[in-house]
Amino acid sequence: MRVLFLFSFALGLGCAATRTQDERSSKPLHTIPVVFAEGFWFGNFTAGDANDLSLLIDTGSSDVYVNPDLYKPSSESQTLNQTVSMSFITTKPDGCGEMILKSNVVTDKLAVSSLTATNQSIGTVVKVPQPNPDTITQFPGQGIVGLLGTSADDSSVGGTPFFQHLCDEGQVDECRFGLGLETSGTGSLTLGGVDRTLFSGAMATAPISGQQWIIEGGLPSDMLDVGVQQSMFLDSGTSNIIGNHTMVKALFDKLGFQSFTRDAIGCDGTLFGYYPCDSPPHIGFQIGNSTQTFFIEPEAFKMEDNGNNNCTATITGGNIGAGGWLVGQSWFQGKYIDFDVTGNQIGVANLH
């Protein structure tokens, strides 16, 4: 998800978090089940005394928000004299849409598994009318937890981001987390290390740029020689994959896709592509200096089935700089992605 970004309907989780021991760690890993719904992934958290809130897992933003009338203050809650107005984009499964948000800010505990961040800044969303069908004013599901950033400077509500908060308090052995998302609609969020039971061998790695989950990487040259350095922003809160319009048009032409441009709120001039549902292409990305290509799973390549063996591709072309990719959850599926805060890198491996 990206600020000036977002999603849809969440399901409650029926299974509990588990703890496993990383063989190189002194503290257990915390593995939280996540589920896929309407293009996004959700896990269960407790905010204050509000239990089992289904929050969207987002590596593209930094803050915690809870939808109207769901937050219940605990005895530790403090109300701040602060109101925040925000805009998000990529709020729909097709990468379009926008969100206009207004929230009040409190500090309270935020917990998942046996981990609790105290005095966590939480935005409590204010209920306001929806101005049009493509602009939402609260998060689908019950809210969001952002996993981007390392300090209050990265936050719109003025507090340390949740996972960094856990790191600062010494609650996790390593300041890194991972997402292992299956094509079946189930997956896991691992906090405090790497869950090596989910994959075999070494991960491909790439250093991040600044404090965002941006790395060098993109289409290998045998798929499309784009002629410029490519970069990837890995954003689990975006449903699809958005590339530079010119680059994506060239890719669609090479693949023989029909393409069309659509104007809508949040995606003016966005390029979409059609392909035969029974013949999804073999498209993927390489990261850093690795020569391994991590392919989009066939099940995830389909954004929409239009009938008559015609499907819309998960890749779209938008207003992104030359060589740029906003890589959402459709590429994450079938992979373990390691977000290493201390090591300033991202690692990728295919799931078993």
C-alpha positions as CSV (number, residue, x, y, z in Angstrom):
1,M,0.0,0.0,0.0
2,R,1.2,3.4,-0.7
3,V,0.4,6.6,1.1
4,L,-1.6,8.7,-1.5
5,F,-3.0,3.9,-1.6
6,L,-5.0,0.3,-0.6
7,F,-7.8,-2.8,-0.6
8,S,-10.8,-4.8,0.4
9,F,-13.0,-7.1,2.6
10,A,-11.2,-9.1,5.4
11,L,-11.9,-12.5,7.0
12,G,-11.3,-13.3,10.6
13,L,-8.6,-15.9,11.3
14,G,-9.5,-19.1,12.9
15,C,-6.1,-20.4,13.9
16,A,-3.6,-19.2,16.5
17,A,-0.1,-17.8,16.1
18,T,2.7,-20.3,16.6
19,R,6.2,-20.0,17.8
20,T,9.1,-21.9,16.3
21,Q,12.8,-21.7,17.1
22,D,15.2,-20.4,14.5
23,E,18.3,-22.6,14.9
24,R,20.5,-19.5,15.0
25,S,18.2,-17.5,17.3
26,S,18.0,-17.3,21.1
27,K,14.3,-16.2,21.0
28,P,11.5,-18.0,19.2
29,L,10.1,-16.9,15.9
30,H,6.6,-15.7,16.0
31,T,4.5,-17.0,13.0
32,I,1.1,-15.4,12.5
33,P,-1.4,-16.9,10.0
34,V,-2.6,-14.6,7.3
35,V,-5.5,-15.0,4.9
36,F,-6.2,-13.6,1.4
37,A,-9.4,-11.7,0.7
38,E,-10.4,-9.5,-2.2
39,G,-6.9,-9.0,-3.3
40,F,-5.1,-8.4,0.0
41,W,-3.7,-10.3,3.1
42,F,-5.0,-10.0,6.6
43,G,-3.8,-11.1,10.1
44,N,-5.3,-10.9,13.6
45,F,-4.1,-8.2,16.0
46,T,-5.2,-6.8,19.3
47,A,-5.4,-3.0,19.6
48,G,-6.0,-1.8,23.2
49,D,-8.8,-4.1,24.4
50,A,-10.2,-4.8,20.9
51,N,-9.3,-8.4,20.2
52,D,-9.0,-10.3,16.9
53,L,-9.0,-7.3,14.6
54,S,-8.3,-8.4,11.0
55,L,-5.7,-5.9,9.9
56,L,-4.2,-5.6,6.4
57,I,-0.5,-6.5,6.3
58,D,1.2,-3.7,4.4
59,T,4.9,-3.2,3.6
60,G,4.1,0.0,1.7
61,S,3.1,2.2,4.7
62,S,4.2,2.8,8.2
63,D,1.2,3.2,10.5
64,V,-1.5,1.4,12.3
65,Y,-5.2,2.4,11.7
66,V,-8.4,0.8,13.1
67,N,-11.7,1.4,11.4
68,P,-14.5,3.4,13.0
69,D,-16.2,2.0,16.2
70,L,-13.8,-1.0,16.5
71,Y,-11.1,0.4,18.8
72,K,-11.6,-0.3,22.5
73,P,-9.2,1.6,24.8
74,S,-7.3,-0.3,27.5
75,S,-6.2,1.1,30.8
76,E,-2.9,2.2,29.1
77,S,-4.7,4.3,26.4
78,Q,-3.9,7.9,26.0
79,T,-5.8,10.2,23.6
80,L,-3.6,12.7,21.8
81,N,-4.7,16.1,20.7
82,Q,-4.1,15.2,17.1
83,T,-6.1,14.6,14.0
84,V,-4.6,13.2,10.8
85,S,-5.9,13.5,7.2
86,M,-4.3,11.1,4.7
87,S,-4.7,9.9,1.1
88,F,-3.8,6.4,-0.2
89,I,-3.8,5.0,-3.7
90,T,-4.0,1.4,-5.2
91,T,-7.0,0.7,-2.9
92,K,-8.7,-1.7,-5.3
93,P,-7.6,-5.2,-6.5
94,D,-7.0,-3.7,-10.0
95,G,-4.6,-1.1,-8.6
96,C,-7.0,1.8,-9.1
97,G,-9.1,3.6,-6.5
98,E,-8.1,6.0,-3.7
99,M,-8.8,6.5,-0.1
100,I,-9.3,9.7,1.8
101,L,-8.8,9.1,5.5
102,K,-9.5,11.1,8.6
103,S,-8.4,9.8,12.0
104,N,-7.8,10.7,15.6
105,V,-4.6,9.4,17.3
106,V,-4.2,7.5,20.5
107,T,-1.4,5.5,22.1
108,D,-2.1,2.1,23.4
109,K,-0.8,-1.5,23.3
110,L,-0.8,-3.4,20.0
111,A,-0.3,-7.1,20.2
112,V,0.1,-10.1,18.0
113,S,1.0,-13.6,19.1
114,S,2.8,-13.1,22.4
115,L,4.4,-9.8,21.2
116,T,3.1,-6.5,22.6
117,A,4.2,-3.0,21.6
118,T,3.4,-0.6,24.4
119,N,2.5,3.1,23.8
120,Q,2.0,2.3,20.1
121,S,0.5,5.2,18.1
122,I,-2.8,4.1,16.5
123,G,-5.0,6.1,14.2
124,T,-8.7,5.6,15.0
125,V,-10.5,6.2,11.7
126,V,-13.4,8.7,11.8
127,K,-16.5,7.7,9.9
128,V,-17.2,10.1,7.0
129,P,-19.4,9.8,3.9
130,Q,-18.0,8.1,0.8
131,P,-17.8,10.9,-1.9
132,N,-18.0,8.5,-4.9
133,P,-17.9,4.7,-5.5
134,D,-14.1,4.7,-6.3
135,T,-13.1,6.6,-3.2
136,I,-13.3,4.9,0.2
137,T,-13.1,6.6,3.6
138,Q,-12.2,3.6,5.8
139,F,-10.1,0.5,5.4
140,P,-11.8,-2.6,4.0
141,G,-11.6,-5.2,6.7
142,Q,-10.9,-3.7,10.1
143,G,-7.8,-1.6,9.6
144,I,-4.1,-1.9,8.6
145,V,-0.7,-2.4,10.1
146,G,2.2,-0.8,8.2
147,L,5.6,-2.5,8.2
148,L,7.6,0.2,6.5
149,G,10.0,2.6,8.3
150,T,12.2,2.7,11.3
151,S,11.4,5.9,13.2
152,A,8.7,8.4,14.0
153,D,9.9,10.4,11.1
154,D,8.5,7.7,8.8
155,S,5.1,7.9,10.5
156,S,2.1,10.0,9.7
157,V,0.7,9.6,13.2
158,G,3.9,10.6,14.9
159,G,5.0,7.2,16.4
160,T,7.6,4.5,15.8
161,P,6.2,2.0,13.3
162,F,4.9,-1.2,14.9
163,F,7.6,-3.7,14.0
164,Q,10.5,-1.3,14.7
165,H,8.8,-0.7,18.1
166,L,9.2,-4.5,18.8
167,C,12.8,-4.3,17.7
168,D,13.6,-1.3,19.9
169,E,12.0,-3.0,22.9
170,G,14.1,-6.2,22.3
171,Q,11.1,-8.4,21.9
172,V,12.5,-10.1,18.8
173,D,15.9,-11.8,18.3
174,E,16.4,-10.3,14.8
175,C,14.9,-7.1,13.4
176,R,13.5,-8.8,10.4
177,F,10.2,-10.3,9.3
178,G,9.1,-12.5,6.5
179,L,6.0,-13.1,4.4
180,G,5.3,-16.6,3.0
181,L,2.1,-16.4,0.9
182,E,0.6,-19.4,-0.8
183,T,-1.5,-19.4,-3.9
184,S,-4.2,-21.2,-1.9
185,G,-5.1,-18.1,0.0
186,T,-3.3,-18.9,3.2
187,G,0.1,-17.8,4.4
188,S,2.2,-16.6,7.3
189,L,3.8,-13.5,8.7
190,T,7.0,-14.4,10.6
191,L,8.4,-11.9,13.1
192,G,11.9,-12.0,14.6
193,G,13.9,-14.0,12.0
194,V,13.6,-16.2,9.0
195,D,11.3,-19.3,8.9
196,R,13.6,-21.6,7.1
197,T,11.1,-24.5,7.2
198,L,9.2,-22.8,4.4
199,F,11.9,-23.0,1.7
200,S,15.1,-24.8,0.8
201,G,18.6,-23.4,0.0
202,A,19.8,-19.9,0.0
203,M,17.7,-16.8,-0.7
204,A,18.6,-14.3,-3.5
205,T,19.2,-11.0,-1.8
206,A,19.4,-7.3,-2.7
207,P,20.2,-4.2,-0.6
208,I,17.3,-1.8,0.0
209,S,17.4,1.9,-0.9
210,G,17.0,4.2,2.0
211,Q,14.3,3.3,4.5
212,Q,11.8,1.9,2.0
213,W,11.5,-1.6,0.6
214,I,13.0,-0.6,-2.7
215,I,15.6,-2.7,-4.4
216,E,17.3,-3.0,-7.8
217,G,15.6,-5.6,-9.9
218,G,13.1,-6.2,-12.7
219,L,12.4,-8.1,-15.8
220,P,15.4,-10.1,-17.1
221,S,16.8,-8.9,-20.4
222,D,15.7,-12.0,-22.2
223,M,12.1,-11.2,-21.4
224,L,12.4,-7.5,-22.2
225,D,15.4,-5.3,-22.7
226,V,14.1,-2.0,-21.2
227,G,17.3,-0.1,-21.7
228,V,17.3,1.5,-18.2
229,Q,18.1,0.4,-14.7
230,Q,15.1,-1.2,-13.1
231,S,13.9,-0.9,-9.5
232,M,11.2,-2.6,-7.5
233,F,9.2,-1.3,-4.6
234,L,7.8,-4.4,-2.7
235,D,4.4,-3.5,-1.4
236,S,2.2,-6.2,0.0
237,G,-0.6,-3.7,0.3
238,T,-0.9,-3.3,-3.4
239,S,-2.8,-6.2,-5.1
240,N,-1.3,-6.1,-8.6
241,I,2.0,-5.2,-10.3
242,I,2.4,-1.7,-11.8
243,G,5.2,-0.7,-14.2
244,N,6.1,2.2,-16.3
245,H,3.5,2.6,-19.0
246,T,5.9,2.5,-21.9
247,M,7.7,-0.5,-20.5
248,V,4.5,-2.4,-19.9
249,K,3.2,-1.6,-23.4
250,A,6.4,-3.1,-24.9
251,L,6.0,-6.2,-22.7
252,F,2.3,-6.6,-23.8
253,D,3.2,-6.2,-27.4
254,K,6.0,-8.8,-27.1
255,L,3.6,-11.3,-25.5
256,G,0.9,-10.6,-28.0
257,F,-1.6,-9.3,-25.5
258,Q,-4.5,-7.1,-26.4
259,S,-4.2,-3.9,-24.4
260,F,-6.3,-0.9,-23.6
261,T,-6.1,2.3,-21.5
262,R,-8.6,3.1,-18.8
263,D,-9.2,6.3,-17.0
264,A,-10.5,6.0,-13.5
265,I,-10.0,7.5,-10.1
266,G,-6.6,6.5,-8.9
267,C,-5.4,5.2,-12.2
268,D,-5.8,7.8,-15.0
269,G,-4.4,6.5,-18.2
270,T,-3.6,3.0,-16.8
271,L,-2.8,0.3,-19.3
272,F,-4.4,-3.1,-18.9
273,G,-3.7,-6.3,-20.9
274,Y,-5.8,-9.3,-21.9
275,Y,-4.5,-12.8,-22.5
276,P,-6.0,-16.4,-22.9
277,C,-6.8,-17.7,-19.5
278,D,-5.5,-21.2,-20.4
279,S,-2.1,-19.8,-21.5
280,P,-0.7,-17.6,-18.8
281,P,2.8,-16.3,-19.8
282,H,6.0,-17.2,-17.9
283,I,6.9,-13.7,-16.5
284,G,9.0,-13.0,-13.5
285,F,11.6,-10.7,-11.9
286,Q,15.2,-10.9,-10.9
287,I,16.6,-9.1,-7.8
288,G,20.0,-7.5,-7.2
289,N,22.8,-9.4,-8.8
290,S,21.0,-12.8,-8.8
291,T,20.4,-14.5,-12.1
292,Q,17.5,-16.5,-10.7
293,T,14.1,-15.5,-12.0
294,F,11.2,-15.6,-9.6
295,F,8.1,-16.1,-11.7
296,I,4.5,-14.9,-11.1
297,E,2.5,-18.0,-10.3
298,P,-0.1,-18.8,-13.0
299,E,-2.9,-18.5,-10.5
300,A,-1.7,-15.1,-9.4
301,F,-1.2,-13.7,-12.9
302,K,-4.9,-13.6,-13.5
303,M,-6.4,-10.4,-12.1
304,E,-9.8,-11.1,-13.5
305,D,-11.6,-13.8,-15.5
306,N,-13.7,-12.0,-18.1
307,G,-15.2,-15.2,-19.5
308,N,-14.7,-16.9,-22.9
309,N,-11.1,-17.8,-22.0
310,N,-10.2,-14.1,-21.7
311,C,-8.4,-12.9,-18.6
312,T,-7.0,-9.5,-17.4
313,A,-3.3,-9.6,-16.4
314,T,-2.0,-8.7,-13.0
315,I,0.6,-6.4,-14.6
316,T,-0.6,-2.9,-15.5
317,G,1.1,0.2,-16.9
318,G,0.9,3.4,-15.0
319,N,2.5,6.7,-14.1
320,I,5.8,5.4,-12.8
321,G,9.3,6.5,-13.6
322,A,11.3,4.8,-16.3
323,G,12.3,1.3,-15.2
324,G,10.2,1.5,-12.1
325,W,7.9,-1.3,-10.7
326,L,5.5,-1.2,-7.9
327,V,5.4,-4.9,-7.0
328,G,2.3,-6.1,-5.1
329,Q,1.1,-9.3,-3.5
330,S,0.4,-11.1,-6.8
331,W,4.2,-11.6,-7.2
332,F,4.7,-12.4,-3.5
333,Q,2.5,-15.5,-3.9
334,G,4.5,-18.8,-4.0
335,K,7.5,-17.1,-2.4
336,Y,9.1,-16.4,1.0
337,I,10.2,-12.7,1.1
338,D,12.5,-11.7,3.9
339,F,12.5,-8.1,5.0
340,D,15.8,-7.6,6.9
341,V,15.7,-4.3,8.7
342,T,19.2,-4.7,10.4
343,G,20.8,-6.0,7.3
344,N,19.2,-3.4,5.0
345,Q,18.2,-6.0,2.5
346,I,15.4,-8.1,1.0
347,G,15.7,-11.8,0.4
348,V,13.5,-14.0,-1.8
349,A,13.1,-17.8,-2.2
350,N,10.5,-20.0,-3.7
351,L,8.3,-21.8,-1.1
352,H,8.3,-25.6,-0.9
